[in-house]
Amino acid sequence: MTDQAFTVRAADWKADAPLLRPIRQAVFIDEQRVPEELEWDELDIHCLHALALDTSGTPIGCGRLTTDGKIGRMAVLAPWRKAGVGGAILRFLIDEARRRGATECRLDAQIEAVDFYHRHGFIAEGDEFLDANIRHRRMRLTLPGRREIDSLAACRDAVTAVAAVARFDLTIFTHDL
């Protein structure tokens, strides 16, 4: 873990592949032994990528958002794990999905990362499955949008959805408690 600061920015595959590829190479291909032919796909060129950089501009983490709202290829270099980089990348991608009008985000989480995604509001669904010979679980996050609240049940559901994505604190003001 490191105490250094970092930033997360949008990245484009055409321009930023030389920064993104080494992170995924180190994490997925070298560490996790994912075959190269499974790591690199035709989706990269069409995705929005998130790139985390340390204060000197060195790439330290990445992730991507497909055009249909699927988050994937989340990777953080080993010295930066547990420093908040993964969470910052994930929040960046969720915010971008919301900005694009998505009503949900989906991802396939490695079993070891299910708790991480759960802390960010994702709910696991379905059974475990293998992808690149690594155990995964499908997860989904509903992105709350503006909607009419016309019952106590709808109110409870809305508050639960907002609380699930609150980053630190949640304060609710209402005229009628």
C-alpha positions as a printed Julia matrix, in Angstrom:
177×3 Matrix{Float64}:
   0.0     0.0     0.0
   1.11    3.52   -0.68
   0.22    6.91    0.76
   0.81    8.73   -2.53
  -1.97   10.55   -4.34
  -3.35    9.49   -7.69
  -5.85   10.67  -10.28
  -8.33    8.88  -12.53
  -9.15   10.14  -16.0
 -10.96    8.98  -19.12
  -8.78    7.21  -21.64
  -9.22    6.36  -25.3
  -7.88    3.04  -26.58
  -6.4     4.54  -29.76
  -4.45    7.21  -27.89
  -3.84    5.51  -24.55
  -3.28    1.81  -25.31
   0.47    2.19  -24.56
  -0.52    3.23  -21.0
  -3.4     0.76  -20.52
  -1.88   -2.42  -22.0
   1.06   -2.78  -19.55
  -1.3    -2.7   -16.54
  -3.53   -5.44  -17.95
  -0.48   -7.39  -19.11
   1.0    -7.34  -15.6
  -2.23   -8.14  -13.72
  -4.15  -10.48  -15.99
  -1.57  -12.17  -18.22
   1.51  -12.26  -15.97
  -0.04  -12.59  -12.47
  -3.29  -14.42  -13.19
  -2.12  -16.39  -16.23
  -5.01  -15.31  -18.47
  -4.15  -16.37  -22.04
  -3.29  -13.36  -24.2
  -5.9   -14.3   -26.81
  -8.61  -13.96  -24.11
  -7.35  -10.66  -22.71
  -7.22   -8.62  -25.88
 -10.51   -8.3   -27.72
 -12.31   -6.19  -30.31
 -14.3    -4.34  -27.62
 -11.39   -2.21  -26.38
 -11.6     0.21  -29.31
 -15.31    0.88  -28.56
 -15.08    1.21  -24.75
 -14.58    4.15  -22.47
 -11.45    3.37  -20.46
 -10.54    4.73  -17.04
  -6.87    5.23  -16.29
  -5.39    5.85  -12.84
  -2.06    7.67  -12.7
   0.25    8.42   -9.8
   1.47   11.98   -9.23
   4.38   11.48  -11.63
   2.0    10.36  -14.4
   2.85    6.66  -14.18
  -0.12    4.36  -14.96
  -1.2     2.34  -11.9
  -4.69    1.03  -12.68
  -7.41    0.81  -15.3
 -10.89   -0.39  -16.15
 -13.36   -0.13  -18.99
 -17.04    0.49  -19.67
 -18.64   -1.11  -22.71
 -21.29    0.66  -24.75
 -23.97   -1.53  -23.12
 -22.98   -0.66  -19.52
 -20.71   -3.58  -18.61
 -17.69   -2.76  -16.46
 -14.63   -4.91  -16.94
 -10.89   -5.22  -17.17
 -10.49   -3.63  -13.74
  -6.82   -3.93  -12.81
  -4.57   -2.23  -10.25
  -0.82   -2.8   -10.03
   0.21   -4.7    -6.9
   1.94   -1.82   -5.01
  -1.26    0.26   -5.29
  -3.78   -2.3    -4.15
  -5.69   -1.38   -0.96
  -4.96    2.32   -1.6
  -8.39    3.19   -2.99
  -7.37    3.07   -6.66
  -9.83    0.32   -7.6
 -12.7     2.09   -5.88
 -11.87    5.37   -7.61
 -11.76    3.66  -11.01
 -15.06    1.9   -10.31
 -16.79    5.12   -9.18
 -15.47    6.89  -12.29
 -16.96    4.2   -14.56
 -20.28    4.11  -12.66
 -20.54    7.91  -12.88
 -19.85    7.77  -16.6
 -22.5     5.06  -17.11
 -24.99    7.24  -15.21
 -24.01   10.3   -17.28
 -24.68    8.27  -20.44
 -28.17    7.46  -19.2
 -27.63    3.85  -18.15
 -30.1     2.45  -15.61
 -27.69   -0.25  -14.43
 -24.11   -1.48  -14.56
 -23.12   -5.13  -14.83
 -19.84   -6.92  -14.34
 -18.34  -10.36  -13.94
 -16.37  -10.29  -10.69
 -13.59  -12.66   -9.79
 -14.7   -14.47   -6.63
 -11.95  -12.8    -4.6
 -13.33   -9.38   -5.63
 -17.05   -9.99   -4.94
 -16.87   -8.27   -1.52
 -15.12   -5.25   -3.08
 -17.94   -4.8    -5.6
 -20.58   -5.48   -2.96
 -19.18   -2.58   -0.89
 -19.85   -0.4    -3.94
 -23.5    -1.45   -4.15
 -23.31   -4.35   -6.59
 -25.49   -7.4    -5.95
 -24.34  -10.89   -6.92
 -26.7   -12.98   -9.02
 -26.6   -16.47  -10.42
 -24.08  -19.21   -9.82
 -20.3   -19.12  -10.01
 -18.79  -19.71  -13.44
 -15.33  -20.02  -14.94
 -13.87  -17.37  -17.21
 -10.24  -17.82  -18.3
 -10.16  -20.65  -15.75
 -10.85  -18.15  -12.91
 -13.99  -18.4   -10.76
 -16.39  -15.48  -11.3
 -19.81  -14.29  -10.24
 -22.11  -12.0   -12.24
 -23.03   -8.78  -10.39
 -25.4    -5.89  -11.06
 -25.84   -2.33   -9.77
 -29.09   -0.46  -10.36
 -28.42    3.2   -11.0
 -31.14    5.21   -9.31
 -32.7     7.83  -11.49
 -35.38   10.41  -11.06
 -38.77    8.78  -10.5
 -42.14    9.35   -8.88
 -42.46    8.09   -5.29
 -46.1     7.25   -4.72
 -46.07    4.75   -1.88
 -44.21    3.82    1.28
 -42.78    0.75   -0.47
 -41.5     2.89   -3.37
 -39.98    5.32   -0.84
 -38.22    2.49    1.0
 -36.87    1.11   -2.3
 -35.63    4.54   -3.39
 -33.87    5.22   -0.09
 -32.27    1.76   -0.17
 -31.01    2.35   -3.71
 -29.53    5.74   -2.8
 -27.93    4.36    0.38
 -26.33    1.53   -1.61
 -24.33    3.99   -3.7
 -23.58    6.64   -1.04
 -19.85    7.12   -0.79
 -19.52    8.23    2.83
 -22.57    9.74    4.53
 -26.18   10.02    3.57
 -28.44   12.73    4.95
 -32.12   12.71    3.99
 -34.26   15.78    4.49
 -38.04   15.41    4.33
 -41.01   17.56    5.23
 -43.05   14.61    6.49
 -41.4    11.93    8.57
